[in-house]
């Protein structure tokens, strides 16, 4: 979903809540819950728009945290409307589903934006070429150890026997084949 689509979706959610609040009973509880619901639901869209204008990833994540709080609060007031009996559950099902989806989207976006910052600090981007060259370097170093007479000291006795057999095999074939093997190892 693009940012523009999500802006439209949060705006539609706010308009939907506006229509719902206009049809609420004029009792004191209806007015209080309606006012709170109206504030939180309209704040979802407003804060998402502000997040889209953020100057940094940290500011974006902070604004999305507000969107998460407001969407969760909207969900709370919708649940309260249903449980208080001011509206029937059938009338609020779609609104509650939309509030929950907006909440899930905001949580996932915030999580992604925070992970991206942490990943960039801890793990520089690695290309496939860099990985392959690292593997080649390790292989060369391993073969240099074996061919130069250095031994590898594994942790287990069974592994050391296997390494001894392997190193003798490689050494035997290396000296037998001469420079041809040397070219293959590079």
Steps between C-alpha positions, in 0.01 A plus 500: 500500500640838404509795739235677293267201523547482876436875533172452313413200715561682830297797373213270402516343846472845662204592278331170584542575872362854448180354354475247784542766770231716339252212540587430864247550777517841671543349846796605715680168444434520127643853484812412702577181307415669169732793570787270602446274199488801269827639637691173479368394157576832332841505666594174323487663158649830611800336666557265208516801269750657740704178495516517121654848531760386755857625454668184633430135567494569874235768455305268268506223764395746772203623296402143420504427873235769541299344216521164680378654826212683334389200294505284812302762689245516217466125520446528877219756460332289231511199732353714778217617272412141426527372856302792644210422269501839329545322164441145387804287421393452137522873436853527639660185355639669188621804694674284757660291225628815327635640827677171569649489148623860527653414837676194354634698204635774727666249734664316209619826341644626828677169557646505149622857533673424829657177371640677199686751718643228725600280207687782328707567812579137579516336160632684197340391174665186363481417134516152355840581350640590843368174646653295219836669532498436876433132437781485245740667747408248770554208261840632394604552860389146586695350211807708588490360853477145377766532234744690720493229767294687761242286670143593580408439862134399519313454826418130469728199454291353218523824308877512544530151345289610206706818457822299517376267225380791291821701540713198407278440195524863389874514567559174309299619199647847514856373475401237247322741267729795560413835349176375345344469849644832598312662210176325600522625859523864395 
